[in-house]
């Protein structure tokens, strides 16, 4: 089995083992702010 798990402060946010998963990391950095965004989407073909 190949998969992954995303956790934050010891809380599981998402886990995936089958189907398609897309992870998009976006960083905005300028003199006023420095932000990191994580978008997770996916599809399951089990149905």
C-alpha positions in Angstrom: 0.0 0.0 0.0 1.3 3.5 -0.9 -0.3 6.5 0.6 0.2 9.6 2.6 -1.2 11.4 5.6 -1.2 15.2 6.4 -1.3 16.1 10.1 -1.3 19.4 11.9 -0.7 19.6 15.7 -1.1 15.8 16.1 -4.5 15.9 14.3 -5.0 14.0 11.1 -6.4 16.3 8.4 -6.4 14.0 5.4 -5.2 10.6 4.4 -5.2 8.9 1.0 -4.5 5.4 -0.3 -6.3 5.0 -3.6 -7.5 7.2 -6.5 -6.0 10.4 -7.6 -4.7 13.1 -5.2 -3.5 16.6 -6.2 -1.4 18.7 -3.8 -0.8 22.3 -4.7 1.6 24.4 -2.5 1.4 28.2 -3.1 3.7 30.7 -1.5 3.1 34.5 -1.5 6.0 36.5 -0.2 6.5 40.3 -0.4 7.5 43.0 2.0 4.1 42.9 3.9 3.4 39.2 4.1 4.7 35.7 3.8 2.0 33.1 3.4 2.0 29.4 2.5 -1.2 27.7 1.2 -1.9 24.0 0.7 -4.7 22.9 -1.5 -5.7 19.2 -1.5 -8.2 17.7 -4.0 -8.7 14.2 -5.3 -10.9 11.5 -6.9 -11.8 8.0 -5.8 -12.5 5.4 -8.5 -13.8 2.8 -6.0 -17.4 3.8 -6.7 
